[in-house]
Amino acid sequence: MADLTFVTFKKEGGVFKTYIPVSQFLSSNTNIDDILKVAANLYEQFLTATRTELIDVNNYRMHNKPLPARVIWRLGDKIFRFVESLAERKLEIDGIYVHLSRDFNVKRKWLEKVIIFRRYIPDEYYIPESVNWGYFEKSTRRKAEELMKNFT
């Protein structure tokens, strides 16, 4: 597999701009401008689509309702699908946690747990509808592995 080009997204003038290291720009034989525009558009679309999930999470919290673990899994899955869509274009976010915690206005540690949860549970089908995120928030990896172990 070819090396991935690291990209950075920064909001400027209300839109996201994409940046890559100069060394990768100079060694590229493709039209970098087009790739950077596509990446910026993908990032903006991803943020817009994912904010809906974050609003759901915040609504559960504001109303002191138990947050279904499947809601968190879906958020993690959107992140996974976005990373995959960049990889298909031979791109990777340089510091994904920094970008997402900044642009979603969430704590990095919480975001790490969301991604760990999704990484160890390949499909939301494995998560019982009655299980809340609170069960997985501490020892996320261990509890996700236990859940999957029960299915094998």
N, C-alpha and C positions, 0 to 999 in steps of 0.2 A: 504494500500500500504506500502511496506517495505521502510525503510529509504534508502536514496540515499547516496552513498559514494562520498565524495568530492575528486576531482582529480585536480592536478596542472600539467601543461605541461611546460617543459623547454627544450630549444634547447641545445643539448650538442653534440659536434663533428659532426655537420651537420644533426643530427636526433633529433626528439623530444622524450624525456623521460617523463614518467608519474609517478607522486608521489601521495601517499595517506597518511593521518594521521596514525601514528603508532598504535593508539588505534583501528582504523578500520582494520588495517592489522592483529593485534593480535586477534581480535574477529571474524575474518572471517574463515569460514570453506570451502571456495572454493579455487581454484588455482589462487591466486592473480597475479602471474607472467603472466599467459595467458591473464587475463583481462586487465592488464596494457599494454601489447603489443598490444592488439586489440585496446584499447583506443588511444594509441599513433598513430597507423596506421590510425584510423578514423580521428584523428585531422589533421594529415598531408594531407590526402586525401581531407578533408574539406577545408583546407587552399589553397591547389592547385586549387581546383574547384572554390573557391570563389574569388581568385585573378583575375580571368577572369572578373568577375563582377566589381571589383575595377578598373581594367584597362579601362573598358568601361566608368565608372564614370569619371576617370581622363581624358580620351580622350575628353569627352564632355566639361569638364572644360578647358582643354588646348586650345581647338578650340573655346571657348566662345559660345558654342551652348547650348540651353536650355536642361536641363537634364530631360528626361521623368520620371515621378513619378513611372511608372511601373518598371523601371530599379532598383530603390531604393527598391521597394516592393520585387522584386526577390532576391535582396541581403539579405534583412531581412528574406525572406522565407528560404533561404539556411541556415541561422543561426538557425532558428526555427527547421528545419529538422535535423540539426546536434545535437542540444540539445535533441531532441526527440530520436535520435539514441543512445545517451549516456544513457538517462533515461531507455530505453529498457534493457540496461545492468546494471541498477541500479547505474548509475554514474551521477555526476553533476560537472560541472566546478566550482572550487572555485574561484570566481572573474572573471566572464566571460568578463566583460568590460575591466578589466586589461589585460587579455590574448589577446583579440581581438584587442584592440587599440595598444598593443605592436607588435603583429605579423602582423597586417595589416598596421601599421604605419599611423593610423588615430586618430583624436581627439576623446576622450571618449564621449564628448557631442554630436558630430555628430552621433556616433555609437548608442548612446541612442535614438536619434530621429529616426534612421533607424528601430530599434527594436520596438519602440512605434508605428511607422507607420504600421509595419507589424502586430503588436498585435491587433490593432483596425480595420484593414481591412483584413478580412479572405481570400479574393481571389482577384487577380489582375483584375478580370473581373469588379469589382466595380469601378475601376479607369478609367476614360475616357482617351483614348489614347492622347488626346490633352492637358492634364493637366501636367504641369511640377513640378518637385520637389520643385522649388522655392516657389510655392504656399504653400506647406506644411512645409517648413523648420522652420518657426516661428509658434508657437502655433500648433505644430504637432498633438497632441492628440485631441485638440478641432476641428481642421479642418477635421481630419480623422473621428471623431464621427459625424460631420455634414454631411460628405459625405455618411456615412452609414445610417444616419437618413433619407436621401432622398430616400433610397431604401426600407424603411420599410413602 
